[in-house]
């Protein structure tokens, strides 16, 4: 059963590596944010699978922290890093 967990962990790690390759080929702000959120959720799954496979009791706590950080990253990007649409501002001021 442990081999199954390690196999799933390798597949998850491969998806992260393929995703990084895609991000480096097509850089963009929105694509980078979506990739970071995808890596966050994949990281949570990876920690949970490895925690179950290795019998680590604290893996759930670590996965919850990763999930919280990924959610904060998404909110912070939308509030601070998303470019303003200038055409909307012009319509509201008229």
JOTA-V478711 format. One record per run of one state. SS is the DSSP state (@ for helix, = for strand, . for the rest). FROM is the first residue (numbers start at 1). LEN is the number of residues. If there is no record, write none. Layout:
SS & FROM & LEN
SS & FROM & LEN
This chain:
. & 1 & 1
@ & 2 & 24
. & 26 & 3
@ & 29 & 26
. & 55 & 4
@ & 59 & 23
. & 82 & 4
@ & 86 & 8
. & 94 & 1
